[in-house]
Amino acid sequence: MIVSVLIAVEIISAFETSMMFAAIPTLIVEFDSNASTVGWAVTAFLLVSAASAAVCGRLGDMYGRERILMVLLAVAALGSMVSALGDSLTSIIIGRAIQGVAGAILPLCIGLAREHLPASRVPVAVALISGSAVAAGSASLLVAGLLIDNAGWHMIFVVAAVYAIFALLLVWFVLPWRRPTGTSEKIDYIGAVTFAGAVAAILLGVNKSQSWGWSDPRTLGLILGGAVALVLLVRWELRTPSPIINVRLFADRKFSLTMLATVAIAVGPLGVVTMIIPIIMQTPSTGYFGLGLSATHAGWLSFIGSLFGFVCTPLSGRISAAVGSRASMLLGTALFIVGVVVMLTAHHSVVAMTAMVVVVSVATAFAYTAIPNLIVESVPEHNTSETTGTNAVLRTAGQGVGTSIATMLLAFTATPLAGINMVGGMLIALSVVTIGITLLIPRSVRTA
């Protein structure tokens, strides 16, 4: 029952993260705008989501994850209604920024699973919760598309608000609550504001690098300014009795190597494959590569592939419980290499590309579920939501960097096929780096 509730709650986070991708073309026409302007509806959500994941994860560890989760669901519902009731692009962007607090839902759900379940059941539960985020993200594209086509763009925000309230009621009435133990810790407001601002600056610089260029002073200023702020934050947090980001945890070898492996796989296949697959599927088959599928057919194929991945999430959890999450991470990364090799050698075959989508979806499920389980193995229970939130920030930043590099490779190579081959080579290289880092992670598993 606990796992079912947490999966149901996490679905709203995945839906709000992905639904705007289906709405962007409609909003461009509706408001006579352009992709760059409408894209702020995605960017605003991303910036708030990244900061919320770590900051609210820490607050959940301090004051009770159930309480913080209810507050976030209420705020997410409010943001959805702001977007739904407003009849301007500005209202939509403001509402999406408010909805961005949903970025902390997954870390809180993982923390609650570890808090309420026996240690032997935690790996499978964490795998199921994390895997549901992948499957729900793919499903949300189809659901949002159907709502937009049949009821208008307002309806995706109405449905998101209603579901957020439903999830809030599940947490309130169904999820078992623990009595508050009380805490003498004080909120690190300076650390929270500094961290949120630094992460927002770096992610905004990475996000806008595709339109501004990496050498643009605005891009460099945002990224370097955010990096300097993070360095100053580390010095501040080391002197703070109750830091918002416990940087001392990075002294643990398993934790720091897990974070490093997360960055490597996020810059590589975890972030880029989802961008490359639709390009190959929808490119006309008359060229050097491509299947010539419609956007709808490509979407269905990706959704079906994600279901295969979700079905494999319990297997990933059982492997983590039996021999440690390192094995799941290695298996997922190896499957990414297999999928990329198929993409590079058989990109004209519908059958081969379908098999590639399934393999990559299973790889994503294994990697996406192994990472939080590695975090669970390496940190105490009371730091679970905070550290998984910080990991989500690193993963989001890595995916942004990876897609920006892949976009540049596709844009500046001599031919489109050469660009695909360059991106494929980058993905294989970073997968090998991820395997190397993962092999360095200690095998020992820390019990609850």
N, C-alpha and C positions, 0 to 999 in steps of 0.2 A: 504493500500500500504506500509506504514512504517513497519508494523508488518511482512508482506510477505518478504520484503527486509531483515529485521533483521534475520528472520528464515533462509532464503537462505544463508546469510553470516555465521551464526552459524554452518551450516552443514559442512563447511570445517574444522572447529575446531574438531567436533565430528568424522569426517572421518579420519583426521590425527591422532587422539588419538587412534583409534581402529584398523586401517588397518594393523598395523604391526603384530597383533596377528595371522592373517591369513597367513602372509608371513614368519614367523619364521621357520616352518618346511622346506620350500623351500630353504631359505637362509642357513640353516645348511647343506643341501646336496650340494647346489651350491658352497659354499666356503669351503667345507670339514671341518666344524667347529663344535662347540658344543652349547648347549642351553645357557650355561652361558655367552659365548662370544657374541653370536647373541642377547642375551637379553639386551645388552647395547644399542641396537637400541631403545628399549622401555624405558630403564632407563634414557638415555640421554634426550629424549623428556620429560619425567616426571619431571626431575630436573629443566630444563629450564622453562617448562610450569608452575610449581608451583610458581617460583619466578616472572615470567612474569605477572601472574594473578594479584598480588597485586601491583607490581611496575608500570606496564603499566596502570593498572586501575587508579592509583593515577595521572599519567601523563595525562590520558584522562580527568579526572576531572579538571585538571589545565589548559590544553592547547587546549581542544576541542577533544571530543571523536571521531568525524568523522576523524580528521587528524591522530590521533594515530592509529585508526583502519586501515586506508589505508596503513600506514607504516608497520604495522604488517602483513597485507595480502601480501604486496610486499616481505617482508622478508621471509614469509612462502613459497611463490612461489619459491624464490631463493633457499631455503633449499631443496625443493622437486627436483629441477633441479640438485642440487649437488648430491643428492642420486641417481637420475636417470642416470646421465651421468657418474658418477664414477663407475668403475668396480671392486671395492674392498669393503670389509666389513668396512674398516676405513672410506671410503667416505660416505657410507650409514649412519654410526653412526654420523659423522660430520653433514651431511645433516639433520638428525633427530634432532640433538641438535638445529640447526638453526630453524627448523620447530616448535620447542617447544614454540616459542613466541606466537603461536596460542592459548595458554592457557589463554591469556587475552581477547580473542574475546568475550566470553560469558559475562564477567562482563561489557565490553564496550557496548554490545548490550542491556543489561538490563538497563544500564545508559541512553542510547539513547531512549529507549522506555519511560522511565520516563521523559526524557527531552522534547520529542515531543508530547506525548499523554496527553489528559485530565486525571485528577487523577482518574476518575471513570473507565477508560478503562485500567489503568496500571496493576491491578492484573491479568486480563485474558491475556493481552499481555505478561507479564512476565512468566505466566504459559505456554503459547504456545511456547515461545522462549526456555525456559528451557526444556520443554517436547520434543521439536524437537531434542535437543541434545541427549536424551535417545534413541529415535527412530532411529536417524541417526547413532548412535553408533552401534546399532544392525544391521542395514542395511549395514553398511560399511564392516562388516565381510563377508556378502554374495557377495557384489560387488567386494571386494578385491579378494575373492576366485575365482570368475569367471574370473577376469582379469589375475590372476596368471595362471590359468589352460589354458586359451585360447590365451594369448598374452605375458606371461612372467612377472617376478617380476618388471622389469623396468617400466612397464605400470602403476602400481598403483601410482608411483611417478609422472609420466607424467600427469595422470588424476588429481592428487591433485594439481599440478602446474597450469594447465589450469583452474581448478575450482576456485583456489585462485585468479587468474587474473580476472575471470568473476565476482567474488564477489567484487573485488576492483572496477571494472567498475560500479557495481550496487551502491556502496557507493558514487562514484564520480558523476554519472550522474542522479541517481534516488532518492537517499535519500536526503531529504531537509537538507540544512546546515544552521546553525545559524552563524551570523557574530561574529568573535572573539571579546570578550569583553576586552581582555588584562588582564594581571595579574602581580602583583609586587612580587609574590612569587618566591622564588628561589628553584631549584631542590636540594633535600637533597641527595647529592651523597654518603656521608658516610653512611647514613641510608639505601639507596638502595643497596649498595654493601654488607653491613653487613647483611641485611635481606636476600638477595639472597644467600649469602654464608652459613648462618645459616640454612636456609630451605633446601638447597641442601645437607648439611652434615647430617641433621636429616633424610631426605627422603632416602638418600643413605644408611645410617646405617640400617634403617627399611627394605629397599629393599633387602639388602645383608644378613640380619639376617637369612634368610632361608638357605643360603649356608654356611655362616660363623658360625652361632649359636649366640644366644643372649649373651652368656658369653664371646665371643671372644673379645680381647682387641680392635680390629679394629671397631667392632660394637659399643661397649661401648664408645670408644673414639669419634667416629663420632656423636653419639646421644648426649652424655654429652657435647661435645665441642659445638655443635650447640645450645643446651639449654643454656649454659653459654653465648654464643654470643647473644641470644635473650634477656636474662636478661640485658646485657649491652646495647643492642639496646633500650630497654624500657627507661632506664635512659637517653640515648642520645635524644630520640624522645620527652621526656617530656621537655627538655630544648631547643628544636629547634622550631623556629617560624612557619616553614612550613614543618612538618614531612612527610616523605614518607608513614609512617603508623601512623595514628592518634590514638594512644593508649588511648587518653582521652575519646574516644567514648565507651570504655569498662566500664566506670563509669555508663553508662546508663543500667539500669537493664534489659530492654527488649533485648537490643543488646547483652549483655554478656550472658544472658540465652539462646538466640538463638544460639550463637556460641557454648555453652556447649552442647546443644541438638544436634547440628550438629556433634560434635565429638562422642557423644554416639551412634547415629544412624549410623555413618560412620564406627566406629569400629565394630558395630553389623551388622544388616541385609543389610544395603545399600551397604556395601563393600563385605560381605562374601557370600550372597545368589547367586550372579552371578558366584561365583567360585564353589559352591556346586552343583548347578543344573546340569551343564554338567557332573560332576563326577557321579551323580546318573543315569543320562540318558544313559551314555556310558559304565557304568560298566556292565559286563555280567550278565544276569538274573539268572545264575546258582548259584550265591553266596547268601549271606545273604540279599543283597539289589541290586537294579539295574534293568534297563529296557533293556539293551543290544542294544540300538539304535546306528546307525552310527553317525559319526561327522556331516555329512550333514543333516540327519534327525533332530538331536538335534539342529543344527543351525537354521533350518527352524522353528522348534517349538519355539525357543527363539525369533526369529524375529516376528513371528505371535503374540506371547504374548506381545511383545513390542508395537505392533500396537494397541492392546487393551488399553495399558497404555497411548499412545499418544492421543487416542480418548477421554480419560477421563481428559486430561489436562485442557480443557476449564471449565469443571465442578469444578476442583480444584480452578481455578481462580475466578469463580463466587462465590464459597463458601468464598474465601478470601475477595472478594469485599463486600459480604453481611454481614458476621459475623466475619471476621478477619481470617488471615492465620493460627492462632493457631488451629482452627477446622480442617483445611485440614491436618496439621501435625499430629494431634491426630488420624484422620481417617486413614491416610496412615500407621502410626505405628501399629495401631490395625489390619489392614489388613496383615501386615508383620507377626504378631503373628499367625493369622489364617493360612497363607501360610506355616509357619514353622511347625505348628501342623499337617497339612495335609502331609507334607514331612516326618515327623517322624512316622506317623501311616499308610501311604499308599504308601510307596516308591516302591512297586512291581506292582502297577496299572498304566497303561499308561493313562487311563482316569483321575484318581485322580491327577497324576503328571501334566497332561495337564491343569487341573483346577488350580493346584497350581501355574503353570507358569503364568497363566492369572492373578490370584489374586496378586502374587508378582509383576508383571509388573504394575498393577494398583496402588499397594502400593508404588512402586518406583516413579511412575509419581506424586502421591500426595505429597510424601515427598520431592522429588527433586524440585518440583515447589513451595511448601510451604516455603522452606527455604529462597530463594531469596525474596519472598514476605514479609516474616517476617523482613528481613533486610531493605527492602524498607519502611516498616511501622515504623522502629525505628531510621532511620538516615535522615538527610537533603538531598535534591536532589543532592547538589554538592559533596556529599561524596558517592554516590551510587556505582560507578564503583570500587572505592578504597575498600569499605567494602565488596562488593560481591566478589572481588578478594581475599581479606584476608580470607573470608569464604571458597572459593574454595581451598585455601592452607590447611586449617584445615581439610576440607573434604578429600582431597587427602591423607594427613598424616594419618588420622584416618582409611581410607580404607586400607592403607598399613599395619598398625598395626593389624587390624582385620584379614586380610588374612594371616599374619605371625602367629598369634595365632592359627587360624583355621588349618593351615598346620601342626603346631606342635601337635595339638590335634589328627589329623588324623594319624600322623606318630608314635606317642608314646603310643597310646591306645592299649589294648590287641588284639582287633579285629576291622576290618573296620566298622562294625555296631556300635560298642561301640564308635568309633570316630565320626561317623555321629550323634549319640545321644548326645555326649558331645558338639559338635558344635551347634546342635539344641538348647540345653539347654542354651548355651552362647548367642545365638541370641534372645531367648525369654527373658532372664534376661536383656540384654541391651535394648531391646524394652520396657520393663517395666520401666527401668531407664529413657529412652527417654520420655515416657509418663509422668512420674513424673516431670521431668524438664520442659516439655512443659506446664503442668498445672500451673507452677509457673510464666509463662510468662504473663505479664499484657494483658488484653483484649483490651485496648485502641488502636485505630488506628490513627497514625499521618497522617494528610492530607498533600497534596503537598504544 
